[in-house]
Amino acid sequence: MLYLSTRGHAERKRFCEILLEGLAPDGGLYLPEHYPQVDDAALTRLRHTFNTQGYAALAFEVLSLYIDDIPAADLKALCAKTYTKDVYGTEAIVPVRTLEDGLLVEALSNGPTLAFKDMAMQLLGNLFEYELARRGEELNIFGATSGDTGSAAEYAMRGKKGVRVFMTSPHGRMSPFQQAQMFSLMDENIHNIAIEGVFDDCQDLVKAVSNDLDFKTKYKIGTVNSINWARLLAQVVYYFAGYFQATKTNSQKVSFTVPSGNFGNVCAGHVARMMGLPVDTLVAATNENDVLDEFFRTGVYRVRGSADTHETSSPSMDISKASNFERFVFDLLGRDAALTKDLFGAQILKNGKFDLSGNPHFAEAATRYGFASGKSTHANRLATIQDVHKRFGEMIDTHTADGVKVAREHLKAGVPMIVLETALPIKFAATIVEALGQEPHRPAKFEGIEALPKRVQVMKADVAQIKAYIAKHCDLA
């Protein structure tokens, strides 16, 4: 399996090369040259694997379709090491439960940091360690987080041989619990950098550093954001697991609603659907930062500046520049790399937006690719949390509430709708208290986490300053 850039770079690479690389040399994102197809017989085999051997075995089978430069026995061992009851607290790893008639919830938040990012990040940590040891190399991960990616990456990479993590986050814009999860880590290979700005400023820094090929090469810079294909690939697996739990035969279709900010999570659903998973609709649920909802409604993709990015009670989606969106648009436009490069390069740079409403491919976002969207506000969030608690005795977090609210607007008779539960309520306790008047359950290992000593560096959104910080700590090692 070879991988190409969405912006047309001539070089093709194998999985382990792009695992350590992040962005392509031309600033594009990597995608496979083609999506492996899963026909009815293959789907039956995967269903049997999941039902009899569990999630780790399913992960191995799906990943094997895309990874041919890691020996099968090694890849199988990496999956078995990653997806365990000890790490996720349940044999099912991603159990699906019925919330109400026609609406199900897939729990992706059972990992070490209580958010769905653990599903891919735990695997990524093991893949990095494996490949770096095989090469005798080191890797400096430079990432950006709006809340959950950072802690998931740091918990996955702490203590890993040959790996350092430099994680940026928007200063003061994460929940106290999210900040404590990250900033209380004292491991020598973990560096937290709070940027004076919003998440998009952090993401811009990651792209700027990744696009400086000399610096990237000298300091061996890699990424864990969902611009890294390996991260997105790992997320494809739980769409198959959700489908198998919600259906009994391959003739049935399901839909998924995904709380969406950076478009990585729902993009994994797009990949699963392109492979042949019987998915009817992929619903992108946004909060007040509704750049994705606006696109799917109008065809206009309009990024917002820092001043126009709302600070909300579902902060992991406070994103107005969806970096993964380029992968879907590349597919939507028939894999036209030149046009994709123009849209995400020149047009975004010049106009801050692009408009596909007049492009004949735009209608296919819904008709061919099954996308729909919706928006949820703080008032919607509170009402949904209250409704779910009152009617079903369940607490859901703010992002999952956005998902439930939007999912209810897209239900179809006879098609189960699966909402991806992206975090546990304790991560956003203040809003849960506002909605329900009570604190959410806190796992024992996180008692008193907010009071722990913190190690974090506050910086301006300045590329030169960031580079100097990375270089200093790499040169000291």
Order of alpha helices (4+ residues) and beta strands (2+ residues): beta-alpha-beta-alpha-alpha-alpha-alpha-beta-beta-alpha-beta-alpha-beta-alpha-beta-alpha-alpha-beta-alpha-beta-alpha-beta-alpha-beta-alpha-alpha-alpha-beta-alpha-beta-alpha-alpha-beta-alpha-beta-alpha
